[in-house]
């Protein structure tokens, strides 16, 4: 009884708070003119443009703000700049409604953290949430209220440049990362001055672009759309994300910014989302080239009626909505509802109480590049590194190693480790691999040659590179992509090392010294020659400002690598799409049988499977057992597996659990990640890791599209990646 009273009290407090907030919103709304309401739905880029399709350099919007024609600005940065623009809105306009300032804080604001795909490799939601928390602390101190993140698009095609901004190919991992980032950005209270509103993007299906070409057509079954691409968005909404961003792409012929089924029926009616939706840059205006709208007025009508509340940079709403309301094509209520959603977020941010609470120059100075945020960046960068090969346990290196030759176009790059969307990141803050290694060793021990460029064809540096390799005891070969080869509008038709880097590797390996390759890239790369001929291979992604220190920490063993791949690495671009949770087909690839699903010139297996990553420890799996061999459709069962560290170093292992539904009313993937635990093990220690299988883990969109569990035979898998697993069958009964 006591508990019920407490719950009722909590509910009634929350309900009364909501009522009072709604009352305050309605009070503001009732005093606004239609023009001012439409102004709240209009967003401009105030400082520089980050979007596409518009070659309009953003000008000054002071007068438009004074006239109440702007509700939000993006790309205005710094407590001074935001204070200046906010003052115009709250002191010089009639309605005096505060602006909300948005910025792409995708993996850091001034202090650049590892790119999101790297952070996903940690499989550590606490670390990822902490990273987002620090990013929010720094961004909010610079006047930012709202980040256009997390980007939660599932990507199964590494040719798509924006794979770097997300959490990879799996909906379960992607959902956990989405929620972690939302919680990190928004904290426990949006009214605090060190929290910012999240924006799950790009809603939805953007990563399914045909050919991996950015902005391209997306066409998939509703089942795949819901089971794979929508899952992380639902997770972000359930975690309380205050906003979503509508994506550029069409889905099955309907562009997201005109998609009522997506933006209203699913997002609001099914998911009960009460925040607001912002368009992507000019995505309302792009309904015209999509062929969904004949002109900007029709684009505005489609966008607002579908559920896009705020129009980023297309001028469609500010130019057309008043006429559309007067002509009855858009109802006053639709406008009011969109304004309410935006005002609700501004109230929750505390902007009506104190519009200048985020514009504190002293706090900005104290929080920007603080030593705490730098050490947080180094911590998560170390966790993001994935060890892919370590022949003869050549790693970790000893500081008594003798001479180290560091070679490659990314070895001493100050800019590329920032990665895509580094926003306000400063290449001057980057610690390169050469600098990081030099901090571990004496200067005399380290030789460096660039060897070649990232993309150019000159081999003039090869001789000098080979010369230092010959003088060295070990070679660190740092290869990969430039930061401008992934991210928005940077789709690649190839997945190999650009330029002459592989030829550099051949020349350096021919010198006959042990070669450790460190990859810096924003997507999976198809590098079979490198895998075969290196002694060790590290996936370092783009790790941000602490890149070189984190790589050196791993190379010399102060950090034992624990990362796991959140994406499949193919052997060739010709295998794309290649992902672990694929269907079996009626003729699964079998090298012994020609008439099966395979290429005759390449095996089906990936270069590295989803979930793969080595450690300086050795982890062995045994005794995968179930407490019972069957469960009812509303029951559960507990799996447990022993994991032993048979190595000589303490380390962390991501123990992964996958299931397969052997027979369903529709075909089911051969594996689906349904749980994982990151466990720390001392040398010789064994831990029993448990995983409770619940009905929620087994539900899917059945033949008639109901989301349900079906009885039948299942398989449970457990292991350190999606390929090398133990398995045990179980049954689900009515
Ligand atoms: C860009 C991107 C989007 C970003 C927005 C504002 O075009 O698609 O992710 O948040 O514009 O910069």
Boltz pocket constraint, residues with backbone or C-beta under 6 A from the ligand:
constraints:
  - pocket:
      binder: B
      contacts: [[A, 50], [A, 51], [A, 52], [A, 74], [A, 104], [A, 148], [A, 201], [A, 280], [A, 281], [A, 488]]
      max_distance: 6.0
